[in-house]
Amino acid sequence: MTKDHEFAITATGLRKSYGDRTVLDGIDFRVPGGTVFSLLGPNGAGKTTAVNILSTLISADDGQARIAGHDLTAEAQAVRAAIGVTGQFSAVDGLITGEENMLLMADLHHLSRTAGRRVITELLERFDLADAAKKPASTYSGGMKRRLDIAMTLVGDPRIIFLDEPTTGLDPRSRHTMWQIIRELVSGGVTVFLTTQYLDEADQLADRIAVLNGGRLVAEGSAEELKRLVPGGHVRLRFSDPVAYERAATALRETTRDDAALAVQIPSDGTQRELRAILDWLDSAGIEADELSVHTPDLDDVFFALTGNPVPTQSTGSANPAGAADKENAR
Ligand SMILES: Nc1ncnc2c1ncn2[C@@H]1O[C@H](COP(=O)(O)OP(=O)(O)OP(=O)(O)O)[C@@H](O)[C@H]1O
């Protein structure tokens, strides 16, 4: 069991309304130190509102939160000193160079000239920005701007970082770079509170995922736990011989037929035991399938089941570059 003081972030009963629109309707969660917690929700679900509350930018109407052991309202200053925030709207000033942006952050954190220089050089190297350091940030690509934004956040060496949709609008390669950055931060002991609309991102990075919909957390758990909430796992057998297809479709129980594709789907959790049972049965019946594939439910299925919302797709590049890869494992 994780003790209360080991949680980097705890929130209880957070509420926020704008006029008669309730954005957060009492949400609770706890984030153990050194882990990634992902708040997942469709557009307008209230993710940014939650980040803004937890980072002291706006106040909640009700509820409590503790960040790094400090009370959010009574010790707002201490909370601010412990956290870093990278929002959807970048803090990067395009008119000055990447290095100058970093120097401003070093000044904000009252680092000495020598310490500031050392930290900045290190961070620019680490985020592959050293070559572009002397160019105006307005000339940077979207991915470079995001990397600079995170580098600026890290100047103060925060132990808890809020990343609000860090990869929205990035191409697949920049997304993967950002994921790598986040993994490295966490392996260095940093706690990451990540909001995203992308299920594969939460799947890739988060230790725990909370799904925000209609102002409430409608589910919380690891990606694996959430996937178990929805049915949808099956084994698909495809045939080229119509006779073999017909025999399989009539003899196997609970199958769904796909006459056009000569394929049957059998509900299955995809375990070795179930696969063996299916293969044994095919062998003993003398039926040979041309292809067998295992479909495990993914977070897309969970998201749809919980929110009734279609899964958001990336506006740039591939919609699901990593998560989809293991959805259909042809064998
Ligand atoms: N200052 C404000 N005044 C009035 N309504 C607001 C304000 N800020 C946010 N809202 C409303 O609260 C809701 C939640 O907004 P929020 O930005 O937190 O959502 P989000 O989950 O971050 O969405 P997105 O993925 O689009 O960024 C939206 O309906 C938004 O219009």
The ligand as an SDF file (V2000), in Angstrom:
LIG
                    3D

 31 33  0  0  0  0  0  0  0  0999 V2000
  -12.8300   30.6710  -18.4320 N   0  0  0  0  0  0  0  0  0  0  0  0
  -13.8550   29.9490  -18.8710 C   0  0  0  0  0  0  0  0  0  0  0  0
  -15.0760   30.4740  -18.9460 N   0  0  0  0  0  0  0  0  0  0  0  0
  -16.1310   29.7550  -19.3730 C   0  0  0  0  0  0  0  0  0  0  0  0
  -16.0510   28.4650  -19.7770 N   0  0  0  0  0  0  0  0  0  0  0  0
  -14.8630   27.8750  -19.7350 C   0  0  0  0  0  0  0  0  0  0  0  0
  -13.6800   28.5660  -19.2870 C   0  0  0  0  0  0  0  0  0  0  0  0
  -12.6360   27.7280  -19.3390 N   0  0  0  0  0  0  0  0  0  0  0  0
  -13.1260   26.5550  -19.8120 C   0  0  0  0  0  0  0  0  0  0  0  0
  -14.4480   26.6320  -20.0420 N   0  0  0  0  0  0  0  0  0  0  0  0
  -15.3110   25.5580  -20.5290 C   0  0  0  0  0  0  0  0  0  0  0  0
  -15.0840   24.4100  -19.7300 O   0  0  0  0  0  0  0  0  0  0  0  0
  -15.1100   23.2250  -20.5090 C   0  0  0  0  0  0  0  0  0  0  0  0
  -13.8530   22.4190  -20.2930 C   0  0  0  0  0  0  0  0  0  0  0  0
  -12.7460   23.1000  -20.8630 O   0  0  0  0  0  0  0  0  0  0  0  0
  -11.2780   22.5320  -20.7980 P   0  0  0  0  0  0  0  0  0  0  0  0
  -10.4060   23.4550  -21.5620 O   0  0  0  0  0  0  0  0  0  0  0  0
  -10.8970   22.2410  -19.3950 O   0  0  0  0  0  0  0  0  0  0  0  0
  -11.4400   21.1500  -21.5710 O   0  0  0  0  0  0  0  0  0  0  0  0
  -10.3320   20.1540  -22.1200 P   0  0  0  0  0  0  0  0  0  0  0  0
  -10.7280   18.8040  -21.6690 O   0  0  0  0  0  0  0  0  0  0  0  0
   -8.9830   20.6380  -21.7500 O   0  0  0  0  0  0  0  0  0  0  0  0
  -10.5620   20.2410  -23.6720 O   0  0  0  0  0  0  0  0  0  0  0  0
   -9.5300   20.3360  -24.9010 P   0  0  0  0  0  0  0  0  0  0  0  0
   -9.0880   18.9430  -25.1540 O   0  0  0  0  0  0  0  0  0  0  0  0
  -10.3890   20.8640  -25.9790 O   0  0  0  0  0  0  0  0  0  0  0  0
   -8.4360   21.2440  -24.4900 O   0  0  0  0  0  0  0  0  0  0  0  0
  -15.3320   23.6720  -21.9510 C   0  0  0  0  0  0  0  0  0  0  0  0
  -16.6780   23.5240  -22.2530 O   0  0  0  0  0  0  0  0  0  0  0  0
  -14.9180   25.1130  -21.9310 C   0  0  0  0  0  0  0  0  0  0  0  0
  -15.6450   25.8240  -22.9070 O   0  0  0  0  0  0  0  0  0  0  0  0
  1  2  1  0
  2  3  1  0
  2  7  2  0
  3  4  2  0
  4  5  1  0
  5  6  2  0
  6  7  1  0
  6 10  1  0
  7  8  1  0
  8  9  2  0
  9 10  1  0
 10 11  1  0
 11 12  1  0
 11 30  1  0
 12 13  1  0
 13 14  1  0
 13 28  1  0
 14 15  1  0
 15 16  1  0
 16 17  2  0
 16 18  1  0
 16 19  1  0
 19 20  1  0
 20 21  2  0
 20 22  1  0
 20 23  1  0
 23 24  1  0
 24 25  2  0
 24 26  1  0
 24 27  1  0
 28 29  1  0
 28 30  1  0
 30 31  1  0
M  END
$$$$
